[in-house]
Amino acid sequence: MLSQEYLADRKAHLQNKLLYIMSKEDSTQVKSLADNPRFAKIKNALQRIEDGDYGYCQSCQQEIEKQRLNYLPETPLCLACAKNH
Ligand SMILES: [Zn+2]
């Protein structure tokens, strides 16, 4: 079970990543942002934080390794499942 502090920290981190991606995008390319898979992944991770199922693998429902979340906060999969993909 992830602590509220940890979730808040991941949320801030993900929001910074979103802002960074948006700052890199030309305003004339707004459409491409929705098609950016990285952007979508981060958006999904933020949604999962809101829904309370962040940190659980979308494939096997096990908790994702914290080390992995630290490194790749937007990941929806645990290490074992990511390897099988
Ligand atoms: Zn898994």
PDB file of the backbone (N, CA, C, O) and the ligand in Angstrom, with CONECT records:
HET     ZN  A 101       1
ATOM      1  N   MET A   1       0.850  -1.199   0.000  1.00  0.00           N
ATOM      2  CA  MET A   1       0.000   0.000   0.000  1.00  0.00           C
ATOM      3  C   MET A   1       0.884   1.247   0.000  1.00  0.00           C
ATOM      4  O   MET A   1       1.776   1.392   0.836  1.00  0.00           O
ATOM      5  N   LEU A   2       0.623   2.132  -0.941  1.00  0.00           N
ATOM      6  CA  LEU A   2       1.434   3.333  -1.051  1.00  0.00           C
ATOM      7  C   LEU A   2       0.898   4.424  -0.130  1.00  0.00           C
ATOM      8  O   LEU A   2      -0.312   4.583   0.028  1.00  0.00           O
ATOM      9  N   SER A   3       1.813   5.168   0.470  1.00  0.00           N
ATOM     10  CA  SER A   3       1.399   6.238   1.380  1.00  0.00           C
ATOM     11  C   SER A   3       0.877   7.443   0.606  1.00  0.00           C
ATOM     12  O   SER A   3       1.192   7.629  -0.570  1.00  0.00           O
ATOM     13  N   GLN A   4       0.083   8.250   1.279  1.00  0.00           N
ATOM     14  CA  GLN A   4      -0.448   9.472   0.666  1.00  0.00           C
ATOM     15  C   GLN A   4       0.686  10.398   0.239  1.00  0.00           C
ATOM     16  O   GLN A   4       0.614  11.055  -0.799  1.00  0.00           O
ATOM     17  N   GLU A   5       1.732  10.437   1.058  1.00  0.00           N
ATOM     18  CA  GLU A   5       2.877  11.299   0.745  1.00  0.00           C
ATOM     19  C   GLU A   5       3.539  10.840  -0.547  1.00  0.00           C
ATOM     20  O   GLU A   5       3.915  11.645  -1.398  1.00  0.00           O
ATOM     21  N   TYR A   6       3.670   9.526  -0.666  1.00  0.00           N
ATOM     22  CA  TYR A   6       4.315   8.988  -1.855  1.00  0.00           C
ATOM     23  C   TYR A   6       3.480   9.276  -3.100  1.00  0.00           C
ATOM     24  O   TYR A   6       4.008   9.665  -4.142  1.00  0.00           O
ATOM     25  N   LEU A   7       2.171   9.079  -2.974  1.00  0.00           N
ATOM     26  CA  LEU A   7       1.275   9.349  -4.104  1.00  0.00           C
ATOM     27  C   LEU A   7       1.316  10.830  -4.494  1.00  0.00           C
ATOM     28  O   LEU A   7       1.331  11.165  -5.678  1.00  0.00           O
ATOM     29  N   ALA A   8       1.335  11.700  -3.502  1.00  0.00           N
ATOM     30  CA  ALA A   8       1.386  13.138  -3.778  1.00  0.00           C
ATOM     31  C   ALA A   8       2.692  13.482  -4.480  1.00  0.00           C
ATOM     32  O   ALA A   8       2.736  14.336  -5.365  1.00  0.00           O
ATOM     33  N   ASP A   9       3.751  12.800  -4.068  1.00  0.00           N
ATOM     34  CA  ASP A   9       5.053  13.022  -4.679  1.00  0.00           C
ATOM     35  C   ASP A   9       5.070  12.553  -6.134  1.00  0.00           C
ATOM     36  O   ASP A   9       5.587  13.237  -7.017  1.00  0.00           O
ATOM     37  N   ARG A  10       4.492  11.372  -6.363  1.00  0.00           N
ATOM     38  CA  ARG A  10       4.423  10.854  -7.747  1.00  0.00           C
ATOM     39  C   ARG A  10       3.549  11.757  -8.616  1.00  0.00           C
ATOM     40  O   ARG A  10       3.854  12.002  -9.784  1.00  0.00           O
ATOM     41  N   LYS A  11       2.473  12.242  -8.032  1.00  0.00           N
ATOM     42  CA  LYS A  11       1.557  13.114  -8.760  1.00  0.00           C
ATOM     43  C   LYS A  11       2.277  14.383  -9.207  1.00  0.00           C
ATOM     44  O   LYS A  11       2.156  14.801 -10.358  1.00  0.00           O
ATOM     45  N   ALA A  12       3.027  14.992  -8.291  1.00  0.00           N
ATOM     46  CA  ALA A  12       3.772  16.204  -8.616  1.00  0.00           C
ATOM     47  C   ALA A  12       4.791  15.912  -9.714  1.00  0.00           C
ATOM     48  O   ALA A  12       4.990  16.708 -10.632  1.00  0.00           O
ATOM     49  N   HIS A  13       5.418  14.768  -9.596  1.00  0.00           N
ATOM     50  CA  HIS A  13       6.421  14.370 -10.567  1.00  0.00           C
ATOM     51  C   HIS A  13       5.801  14.196 -11.958  1.00  0.00           C
ATOM     52  O   HIS A  13       6.352  14.662 -12.955  1.00  0.00           O
ATOM     53  N   LEU A  14       4.662  13.527 -12.010  1.00  0.00           N
ATOM     54  CA  LEU A  14       3.976  13.288 -13.279  1.00  0.00           C
ATOM     55  C   LEU A  14       3.486  14.606 -13.885  1.00  0.00           C
ATOM     56  O   LEU A  14       3.565  14.812 -15.096  1.00  0.00           O
ATOM     57  N   GLN A  15       2.982  15.486 -13.033  1.00  0.00           N
ATOM     58  CA  GLN A  15       2.502  16.777 -13.542  1.00  0.00           C
ATOM     59  C   GLN A  15       3.649  17.594 -14.123  1.00  0.00           C
ATOM     60  O   GLN A  15       3.483  18.292 -15.124  1.00  0.00           O
ATOM     61  N   ASN A  16       4.819  17.499 -13.483  1.00  0.00           N
ATOM     62  CA  ASN A  16       5.988  18.186 -14.028  1.00  0.00           C
ATOM     63  C   ASN A  16       6.368  17.626 -15.387  1.00  0.00           C
ATOM     64  O   ASN A  16       6.752  18.367 -16.292  1.00  0.00           O
ATOM     65  N   LYS A  17       6.258  16.310 -15.518  1.00  0.00           N
ATOM     66  CA  LYS A  17       6.574  15.674 -16.799  1.00  0.00           C
ATOM     67  C   LYS A  17       5.615  16.148 -17.886  1.00  0.00           C
ATOM     68  O   LYS A  17       6.020  16.417 -19.017  1.00  0.00           O
ATOM     69  N   LEU A  18       4.342  16.245 -17.525  1.00  0.00           N
ATOM     70  CA  LEU A  18       3.339  16.730 -18.489  1.00  0.00           C
ATOM     71  C   LEU A  18       3.670  18.146 -18.940  1.00  0.00           C
ATOM     72  O   LEU A  18       3.643  18.463 -20.129  1.00  0.00           O
ATOM     73  N   LEU A  19       3.984  18.990 -17.957  1.00  0.00           N
ATOM     74  CA  LEU A  19       4.301  20.379 -18.282  1.00  0.00           C
ATOM     75  C   LEU A  19       5.532  20.456 -19.176  1.00  0.00           C
ATOM     76  O   LEU A  19       5.614  21.277 -20.090  1.00  0.00           O
ATOM     77  N   TYR A  20       6.480  19.581 -18.884  1.00  0.00           N
ATOM     78  CA  TYR A  20       7.705  19.561 -19.686  1.00  0.00           C
ATOM     79  C   TYR A  20       7.389  19.183 -21.130  1.00  0.00           C
ATOM     80  O   TYR A  20       7.859  19.831 -22.065  1.00  0.00           O
ATOM     81  N   ILE A  21       6.593  18.137 -21.305  1.00  0.00           N
ATOM     82  CA  ILE A  21       6.218  17.710 -22.656  1.00  0.00           C
ATOM     83  C   ILE A  21       5.450  18.820 -23.368  1.00  0.00           C
ATOM     84  O   ILE A  21       5.684  19.089 -24.547  1.00  0.00           O
ATOM     85  N   MET A  22       4.532  19.463 -22.644  1.00  0.00           N
ATOM     86  CA  MET A  22       3.732  20.529 -23.255  1.00  0.00           C
ATOM     87  C   MET A  22       4.606  21.704 -23.665  1.00  0.00           C
ATOM     88  O   MET A  22       4.376  22.332 -24.699  1.00  0.00           O
ATOM     89  N   SER A  23       5.618  21.999 -22.840  1.00  0.00           N
ATOM     90  CA  SER A  23       6.506  23.118 -23.159  1.00  0.00           C
ATOM     91  C   SER A  23       7.336  22.827 -24.399  1.00  0.00           C
ATOM     92  O   SER A  23       7.757  23.741 -25.108  1.00  0.00           O
ATOM     93  N   LYS A  24       7.566  21.544 -24.653  1.00  0.00           N
ATOM     94  CA  LYS A  24       8.351  21.140 -25.820  1.00  0.00           C
ATOM     95  C   LYS A  24       7.521  21.173 -27.100  1.00  0.00           C
ATOM     96  O   LYS A  24       8.049  21.328 -28.201  1.00  0.00           O
ATOM     97  N   GLU A  25       6.217  21.023 -26.927  1.00  0.00           N
ATOM     98  CA  GLU A  25       5.334  20.982 -28.088  1.00  0.00           C
ATOM     99  C   GLU A  25       5.055  22.386 -28.606  1.00  0.00           C
ATOM    100  O   GLU A  25       4.821  23.316 -27.835  1.00  0.00           O
ATOM    101  N   ASP A  26       5.085  22.514 -29.882  1.00  0.00           N
ATOM    102  CA  ASP A  26       4.699  23.756 -30.518  1.00  0.00           C
ATOM    103  C   ASP A  26       3.190  23.920 -30.355  1.00  0.00           C
ATOM    104  O   ASP A  26       2.446  22.945 -30.467  1.00  0.00           O
ATOM    105  N   SER A  27       2.731  25.144 -30.091  1.00  0.00           N
ATOM    106  CA  SER A  27       1.298  25.355 -29.878  1.00  0.00           C
ATOM    107  C   SER A  27       0.482  25.051 -31.137  1.00  0.00           C
ATOM    108  O   SER A  27      -0.726  24.828 -31.060  1.00  0.00           O
ATOM    109  N   THR A  28       1.148  25.044 -32.290  1.00  0.00           N
ATOM    110  CA  THR A  28       0.454  24.708 -33.530  1.00  0.00           C
ATOM    111  C   THR A  28       0.276  23.201 -33.666  1.00  0.00           C
ATOM    112  O   THR A  28      -0.426  22.724 -34.558  1.00  0.00           O
ATOM    113  N   GLN A  29       0.931  22.444 -32.755  1.00  0.00           N
ATOM    114  CA  GLN A  29       0.880  20.987 -32.855  1.00  0.00           C
ATOM    115  C   GLN A  29       0.070  20.367 -31.712  1.00  0.00           C
ATOM    116  O   GLN A  29       0.333  19.243 -31.284  1.00  0.00           O
ATOM    117  N   VAL A  30      -0.897  21.109 -31.240  1.00  0.00           N
ATOM    118  CA  VAL A  30      -1.690  20.643 -30.107  1.00  0.00           C
ATOM    119  C   VAL A  30      -2.286  19.264 -30.380  1.00  0.00           C
ATOM    120  O   VAL A  30      -2.403  18.421 -29.491  1.00  0.00           O
ATOM    121  N   LYS A  31      -2.651  19.073 -31.630  1.00  0.00           N
ATOM    122  CA  LYS A  31      -3.251  17.798 -32.001  1.00  0.00           C
ATOM    123  C   LYS A  31      -2.308  16.617 -31.765  1.00  0.00           C
ATOM    124  O   LYS A  31      -2.731  15.534 -31.362  1.00  0.00           O
ATOM    125  N   SER A  32      -1.029  16.852 -32.024  1.00  0.00           N
ATOM    126  CA  SER A  32      -0.062  15.768 -31.882  1.00  0.00           C
ATOM    127  C   SER A  32       0.123  15.352 -30.424  1.00  0.00           C
ATOM    128  O   SER A  32       0.542  14.231 -30.134  1.00  0.00           O
ATOM    129  N   LEU A  33      -0.194  16.268 -29.517  1.00  0.00           N
ATOM    130  CA  LEU A  33      -0.043  15.988 -28.094  1.00  0.00           C
ATOM    131  C   LEU A  33      -0.931  14.812 -27.678  1.00  0.00           C
ATOM    132  O   LEU A  33      -0.515  13.941 -26.914  1.00  0.00           O
ATOM    133  N   ALA A  34      -2.149  14.808 -28.191  1.00  0.00           N
ATOM    134  CA  ALA A  34      -3.080  13.729 -27.868  1.00  0.00           C
ATOM    135  C   ALA A  34      -2.598  12.399 -28.439  1.00  0.00           C
ATOM    136  O   ALA A  34      -2.918  11.330 -27.919  1.00  0.00           O
ATOM    137  N   ASP A  35      -1.832  12.486 -29.507  1.00  0.00           N
ATOM    138  CA  ASP A  35      -1.322  11.280 -30.153  1.00  0.00           C
ATOM    139  C   ASP A  35       0.025  10.839 -29.592  1.00  0.00           C
ATOM    140  O   ASP A  35       0.552   9.787 -29.951  1.00  0.00           O
ATOM    141  N   ASN A  36       0.565  11.663 -28.708  1.00  0.00           N
ATOM    142  CA  ASN A  36       1.852  11.344 -28.106  1.00  0.00           C
ATOM    143  C   ASN A  36       1.662  10.235 -27.061  1.00  0.00           C
ATOM    144  O   ASN A  36       1.015  10.473 -26.041  1.00  0.00           O
ATOM    145  N   PRO A  37       2.203   9.040 -27.286  1.00  0.00           N
ATOM    146  CA  PRO A  37       1.955   7.931 -26.377  1.00  0.00           C
ATOM    147  C   PRO A  37       2.471   8.174 -24.965  1.00  0.00           C
ATOM    148  O   PRO A  37       1.901   7.679 -23.993  1.00  0.00           O
ATOM    149  N   ARG A  38       3.543   8.931 -24.859  1.00  0.00           N
ATOM    150  CA  ARG A  38       4.119   9.235 -23.558  1.00  0.00           C
ATOM    151  C   ARG A  38       3.182  10.158 -22.768  1.00  0.00           C
ATOM    152  O   ARG A  38       2.972   9.990 -21.566  1.00  0.00           O
ATOM    153  N   PHE A  39       2.638  11.118 -23.479  1.00  0.00           N
ATOM    154  CA  PHE A  39       1.700  12.049 -22.873  1.00  0.00           C
ATOM    155  C   PHE A  39       0.466  11.298 -22.368  1.00  0.00           C
ATOM    156  O   PHE A  39      -0.015  11.542 -21.261  1.00  0.00           O
ATOM    157  N   ALA A  40      -0.034  10.384 -23.195  1.00  0.00           N
ATOM    158  CA  ALA A  40      -1.213   9.597 -22.822  1.00  0.00           C
ATOM    159  C   ALA A  40      -0.934   8.726 -21.600  1.00  0.00           C
ATOM    160  O   ALA A  40      -1.779   8.585 -20.717  1.00  0.00           O
ATOM    161  N   LYS A  41       0.256   8.149 -21.565  1.00  0.00           N
ATOM    162  CA  LYS A  41       0.638   7.287 -20.448  1.00  0.00           C
ATOM    163  C   LYS A  41       0.661   8.049 -19.128  1.00  0.00           C
ATOM    164  O   LYS A  41       0.196   7.563 -18.097  1.00  0.00           O
ATOM    165  N   ILE A  42       1.218   9.259 -19.192  1.00  0.00           N
ATOM    166  CA  ILE A  42       1.318  10.090 -17.993  1.00  0.00           C
ATOM    167  C   ILE A  42      -0.072  10.520 -17.541  1.00  0.00           C
ATOM    168  O   ILE A  42      -0.379  10.524 -16.349  1.00  0.00           O
ATOM    169  N   LYS A  43      -0.910  10.883 -18.515  1.00  0.00           N
ATOM    170  CA  LYS A  43      -2.298  11.254 -18.216  1.00  0.00           C
ATOM    171  C   LYS A  43      -3.024  10.099 -17.521  1.00  0.00           C
ATOM    172  O   LYS A  43      -3.758  10.301 -16.554  1.00  0.00           O
ATOM    173  N   ASN A  44      -2.806   8.892 -18.032  1.00  0.00           N
ATOM    174  CA  ASN A  44      -3.437   7.708 -17.449  1.00  0.00           C
ATOM    175  C   ASN A  44      -2.957   7.468 -16.023  1.00  0.00           C
ATOM    176  O   ASN A  44      -3.741   7.115 -15.142  1.00  0.00           O
ATOM    177  N   ALA A  45      -1.669   7.662 -15.810  1.00  0.00           N
ATOM    178  CA  ALA A  45      -1.105   7.452 -14.469  1.00  0.00           C
ATOM    179  C   ALA A  45      -1.728   8.439 -13.483  1.00  0.00           C
ATOM    180  O   ALA A  45      -2.053   8.072 -12.354  1.00  0.00           O
ATOM    181  N   LEU A  46      -1.896   9.707 -13.917  1.00  0.00           N
ATOM    182  CA  LEU A  46      -2.515  10.710 -13.050  1.00  0.00           C
ATOM    183  C   LEU A  46      -3.964  10.326 -12.734  1.00  0.00           C
ATOM    184  O   LEU A  46      -4.446  10.517 -11.618  1.00  0.00           O
ATOM    185  N   GLN A  47      -4.638   9.784 -13.741  1.00  0.00           N
ATOM    186  CA  GLN A  47      -6.016   9.351 -13.540  1.00  0.00           C
ATOM    187  C   GLN A  47      -6.071   8.188 -12.531  1.00  0.00           C
ATOM    188  O   GLN A  47      -6.975   8.124 -11.697  1.00  0.00           O
ATOM    189  N   ARG A  48      -5.118   7.295 -12.616  1.00  0.00           N
ATOM    190  CA  ARG A  48      -5.079   6.163 -11.687  1.00  0.00           C
ATOM    191  C   ARG A  48      -4.804   6.615 -10.258  1.00  0.00           C
ATOM    192  O   ARG A  48      -5.283   6.003  -9.303  1.00  0.00           O
ATOM    193  N   ILE A  49      -4.027   7.693 -10.114  1.00  0.00           N
ATOM    194  CA  ILE A  49      -3.807   8.245  -8.772  1.00  0.00           C
ATOM    195  C   ILE A  49      -5.146   8.738  -8.227  1.00  0.00           C
ATOM    196  O   ILE A  49      -5.482   8.490  -7.068  1.00  0.00           O
ATOM    197  N   GLU A  50      -5.909   9.440  -9.074  1.00  0.00           N
ATOM    198  CA  GLU A  50      -7.226   9.945  -8.676  1.00  0.00           C
ATOM    199  C   GLU A  50      -8.160   8.787  -8.310  1.00  0.00           C
ATOM    200  O   GLU A  50      -8.922   8.870  -7.347  1.00  0.00           O
ATOM    201  N   ASP A  51      -8.088   7.720  -9.087  1.00  0.00           N
ATOM    202  CA  ASP A  51      -8.984   6.580  -8.887  1.00  0.00           C
ATOM    203  C   ASP A  51      -8.548   5.681  -7.730  1.00  0.00           C
ATOM    204  O   ASP A  51      -9.322   4.845  -7.263  1.00  0.00           O
ATOM    205  N   GLY A  52      -7.325   5.854  -7.278  1.00  0.00           N
ATOM    206  CA  GLY A  52      -6.838   5.059  -6.162  1.00  0.00           C
ATOM    207  C   GLY A  52      -6.255   3.712  -6.557  1.00  0.00           C
ATOM    208  O   GLY A  52      -5.956   2.895  -5.685  1.00  0.00           O
ATOM    209  N   ASP A  53      -6.087   3.460  -7.860  1.00  0.00           N
ATOM    210  CA  ASP A  53      -5.469   2.182  -8.225  1.00  0.00           C
ATOM    211  C   ASP A  53      -4.068   2.361  -8.815  1.00  0.00           C
ATOM    212  O   ASP A  53      -3.550   1.483  -9.505  1.00  0.00           O
ATOM    213  N   TYR A  54      -3.476   3.507  -8.529  1.00  0.00           N
ATOM    214  CA  TYR A  54      -2.101   3.741  -8.967  1.00  0.00           C
ATOM    215  C   TYR A  54      -1.146   2.829  -8.193  1.00  0.00           C
ATOM    216  O   TYR A  54      -1.321   2.596  -6.997  1.00  0.00           O
ATOM    217  N   GLY A  55      -0.138   2.320  -8.899  1.00  0.00           N
ATOM    218  CA  GLY A  55       0.866   1.484  -8.227  1.00  0.00           C
ATOM    219  C   GLY A  55       0.564   0.004  -8.330  1.00  0.00           C
ATOM    220  O   GLY A  55       1.339  -0.828  -7.858  1.00  0.00           O
ATOM    221  N   TYR A  56      -0.571  -0.331  -8.952  1.00  0.00           N
ATOM    222  CA  TYR A  56      -0.920  -1.732  -9.159  1.00  0.00           C
ATOM    223  C   TYR A  56      -0.810  -2.060 -10.642  1.00  0.00           C
ATOM    224  O   TYR A  56      -1.223  -1.283 -11.503  1.00  0.00           O
ATOM    225  N   CYS A  57      -0.249  -3.218 -10.913  1.00  0.00           N
ATOM    226  CA  CYS A  57      -0.045  -3.642 -12.292  1.00  0.00           C
ATOM    227  C   CYS A  57      -1.395  -3.829 -12.986  1.00  0.00           C
ATOM    228  O   CYS A  57      -2.304  -4.458 -12.443  1.00  0.00           O
ATOM    229  N   GLN A  58      -1.511  -3.273 -14.199  1.00  0.00           N
ATOM    230  CA  GLN A  58      -2.764  -3.372 -14.956  1.00  0.00           C
ATOM    231  C   GLN A  58      -2.951  -4.762 -15.540  1.00  0.00           C
ATOM    232  O   GLN A  58      -4.040  -5.104 -16.002  1.00  0.00           O
ATOM    233  N   SER A  59      -1.902  -5.558 -15.521  1.00  0.00           N
ATOM    234  CA  SER A  59      -1.981  -6.887 -16.096  1.00  0.00           C
ATOM    235  C   SER A  59      -2.216  -7.963 -15.035  1.00  0.00           C
ATOM    236  O   SER A  59      -3.125  -8.779 -15.181  1.00  0.00           O
ATOM    237  N   CYS A  60      -1.407  -7.976 -13.965  1.00  0.00           N
ATOM    238  CA  CYS A  60      -1.515  -9.052 -12.962  1.00  0.00           C
ATOM    239  C   CYS A  60      -2.086  -8.564 -11.632  1.00  0.00           C
ATOM    240  O   CYS A  60      -2.285  -9.367 -10.722  1.00  0.00           O
ATOM    241  N   GLN A  61      -2.352  -7.266 -11.503  1.00  0.00           N
ATOM    242  CA  GLN A  61      -2.961  -6.635 -10.312  1.00  0.00           C
ATOM    243  C   GLN A  61      -2.066  -6.649  -9.076  1.00  0.00           C
ATOM    244  O   GLN A  61      -2.499  -6.273  -7.988  1.00  0.00           O
ATOM    245  N   GLN A  62      -0.811  -7.086  -9.247  1.00  0.00           N
ATOM    246  CA  GLN A  62       0.117  -7.053  -8.114  1.00  0.00           C
ATOM    247  C   GLN A  62       0.669  -5.631  -7.963  1.00  0.00           C
ATOM    248  O   GLN A  62       0.602  -4.824  -8.890  1.00  0.00           O
ATOM    249  N   GLU A  63       1.209  -5.344  -6.787  1.00  0.00           N
ATOM    250  CA  GLU A  63       1.829  -4.037  -6.589  1.00  0.00           C
ATOM    251  C   GLU A  63       3.069  -3.917  -7.461  1.00  0.00           C
ATOM    252  O   GLU A  63       3.860  -4.853  -7.575  1.00  0.00           O
ATOM    253  N   ILE A  64       3.222  -2.763  -8.066  1.00  0.00           N
ATOM    254  CA  ILE A  64       4.417  -2.507  -8.876  1.00  0.00           C
ATOM    255  C   ILE A  64       5.568  -2.160  -7.929  1.00  0.00           C
ATOM    256  O   ILE A  64       5.382  -1.445  -6.944  1.00  0.00           O
ATOM    257  N   GLU A  65       6.740  -2.671  -8.238  1.00  0.00           N
ATOM    258  CA  GLU A  65       7.917  -2.400  -7.415  1.00  0.00           C
ATOM    259  C   GLU A  65       8.122  -0.896  -7.250  1.00  0.00           C
ATOM    260  O   GLU A  65       8.063  -0.138  -8.218  1.00  0.00           O
ATOM    261  N   LYS A  66       8.363  -0.481  -6.015  1.00  0.00           N
ATOM    262  CA  LYS A  66       8.516   0.945  -5.741  1.00  0.00           C
ATOM    263  C   LYS A  66       9.713   1.538  -6.491  1.00  0.00           C
ATOM    264  O   LYS A  66       9.670   2.673  -6.965  1.00  0.00           O
ATOM    265  N   GLN A  67      10.754   0.761  -6.583  1.00  0.00           N
ATOM    266  CA  GLN A  67      11.942   1.207  -7.304  1.00  0.00           C
ATOM    267  C   GLN A  67      11.583   1.546  -8.752  1.00  0.00           C
ATOM    268  O   GLN A  67      12.084   2.509  -9.333  1.00  0.00           O
ATOM    269  N   ARG A  68      10.703   0.726  -9.305  1.00  0.00           N
ATOM    270  CA  ARG A  68      10.257   0.927 -10.682  1.00  0.00           C
ATOM    271  C   ARG A  68       9.410   2.192 -10.799  1.00  0.00           C
ATOM    272  O   ARG A  68       9.546   2.950 -11.759  1.00  0.00           O
ATOM    273  N   LEU A  69       8.544   2.414  -9.826  1.00  0.00           N
ATOM    274  CA  LEU A  69       7.708   3.625  -9.834  1.00  0.00           C
ATOM    275  C   LEU A  69       8.572   4.883  -9.668  1.00  0.00           C
ATOM    276  O   LEU A  69       8.268   5.939 -10.224  1.00  0.00           O
ATOM    277  N   ASN A  70       9.637   4.749  -8.903  1.00  0.00           N
ATOM    278  CA  ASN A  70      10.532   5.889  -8.721  1.00  0.00           C
ATOM    279  C   ASN A  70      11.176   6.261 -10.041  1.00  0.00           C
ATOM    280  O   ASN A  70      11.344   7.434 -10.375  1.00  0.00           O
ATOM    281  N   TYR A  71      11.525   5.234 -10.771  1.00  0.00           N
ATOM    282  CA  TYR A  71      12.259   5.427 -12.021  1.00  0.00           C
ATOM    283  C   TYR A  71      11.326   5.790 -13.171  1.00  0.00           C
ATOM    284  O   TYR A  71      11.652   6.626 -14.014  1.00  0.00           O
ATOM    285  N   LEU A  72      10.152   5.143 -13.189  1.00  0.00           N
ATOM    286  CA  LEU A  72       9.209   5.291 -14.298  1.00  0.00           C
ATOM    287  C   LEU A  72       7.789   5.448 -13.736  1.00  0.00           C
ATOM    288  O   LEU A  72       6.986   4.517 -13.803  1.00  0.00           O
ATOM    289  N   PRO A  73       7.485   6.624 -13.184  1.00  0.00           N
ATOM    290  CA  PRO A  73       6.222   6.799 -12.464  1.00  0.00           C
ATOM    291  C   PRO A  73       4.963   6.581 -13.304  1.00  0.00           C
ATOM    292  O   PRO A  73       3.893   6.324 -12.753  1.00  0.00           O
ATOM    293  N   GLU A  74       5.080   6.681 -14.634  1.00  0.00           N
ATOM    294  CA  GLU A  74       3.883   6.525 -15.472  1.00  0.00           C
ATOM    295  C   GLU A  74       3.614   5.076 -15.866  1.00  0.00           C
ATOM    296  O   GLU A  74       2.631   4.804 -16.556  1.00  0.00           O
ATOM    297  N   THR A  75       4.460   4.147 -15.446  1.00  0.00           N
ATOM    298  CA  THR A  75       4.282   2.772 -15.902  1.00  0.00           C
ATOM    299  C   THR A  75       3.016   2.121 -15.333  1.00  0.00           C
ATOM    300  O   THR A  75       2.741   2.244 -14.140  1.00  0.00           O
ATOM    301  N   PRO A  76       2.243   1.428 -16.184  1.00  0.00           N
ATOM    302  CA  PRO A  76       1.054   0.722 -15.704  1.00  0.00           C
ATOM    303  C   PRO A  76       1.344  -0.762 -15.415  1.00  0.00           C
ATOM    304  O   PRO A  76       0.443  -1.501 -15.020  1.00  0.00           O
ATOM    305  N   LEU A  77       2.589  -1.193 -15.611  1.00  0.00           N
ATOM    306  CA  LEU A  77       2.917  -2.614 -15.487  1.00  0.00           C
ATOM    307  C   LEU A  77       4.064  -2.860 -14.520  1.00  0.00           C
ATOM    308  O   LEU A  77       4.968  -2.034 -14.395  1.00  0.00           O
ATOM    309  N   CYS A  78       4.024  -4.009 -13.833  1.00  0.00           N
ATOM    310  CA  CYS A  78       5.146  -4.403 -12.996  1.00  0.00           C
ATOM    311  C   CYS A  78       6.269  -4.903 -13.908  1.00  0.00           C
ATOM    312  O   CYS A  78       6.085  -5.082 -15.112  1.00  0.00           O
ATOM    313  N   LEU A  79       7.403  -5.116 -13.317  1.00  0.00           N
ATOM    314  CA  LEU A  79       8.579  -5.492 -14.106  1.00  0.00           C
ATOM    315  C   LEU A  79       8.368  -6.791 -14.864  1.00  0.00           C
ATOM    316  O   LEU A  79       8.699  -6.885 -16.046  1.00  0.00           O
ATOM    317  N   ALA A  80       7.819  -7.790 -14.189  1.00  0.00           N
ATOM    318  CA  ALA A  80       7.621  -9.100 -14.830  1.00  0.00           C
ATOM    319  C   ALA A  80       6.692  -8.985 -16.032  1.00  0.00           C
ATOM    320  O   ALA A  80       6.972  -9.558 -17.085  1.00  0.00           O
ATOM    321  N   CYS A  81       5.586  -8.252 -15.888  1.00  0.00           N
ATOM    322  CA  CYS A  81       4.637  -8.101 -16.988  1.00  0.00           C
ATOM    323  C   CYS A  81       5.218  -7.257 -18.117  1.00  0.00           C
ATOM    324  O   CYS A  81       4.976  -7.536 -19.292  1.00  0.00           O
ATOM    325  N   ALA A  82       5.975  -6.237 -17.766  1.00  0.00           N
ATOM    326  CA  ALA A  82       6.592  -5.382 -18.791  1.00  0.00           C
ATOM    327  C   ALA A  82       7.547  -6.204 -19.629  1.00  0.00           C
ATOM    328  O   ALA A  82       7.673  -5.980 -20.833  1.00  0.00           O
ATOM    329  N   LYS A  83       8.217  -7.150 -19.003  1.00  0.00           N
ATOM    330  CA  LYS A  83       9.154  -8.008 -19.732  1.00  0.00           C
ATOM    331  C   LYS A  83       8.423  -8.943 -20.679  1.00  0.00           C
ATOM    332  O   LYS A  83       8.948  -9.306 -21.732  1.00  0.00           O
ATOM    333  N   ASN A  84       7.219  -9.329 -20.307  1.00  0.00           N
ATOM    334  CA  ASN A  84       6.440 -10.247 -21.126  1.00  0.00           C
ATOM    335  C   ASN A  84       5.696  -9.557 -22.259  1.00  0.00           C
ATOM    336  O   ASN A  84       5.095 -10.204 -23.117  1.00  0.00           O
ATOM    337  N   HIS A  85       5.750  -8.220 -22.242  1.00  0.00           N
ATOM    338  CA  HIS A  85       5.007  -7.507 -23.267  1.00  0.00           C
ATOM    339  C   HIS A  85       5.763  -7.373 -24.578  1.00  0.00           C
ATOM    340  O   HIS A  85       5.247  -6.790 -25.532  1.00  0.00           O
TER     341      HIS A  85
HETATM  342 ZN    ZN A 101       2.221  -7.481 -13.448  1.00  0.00          ZN2+
END
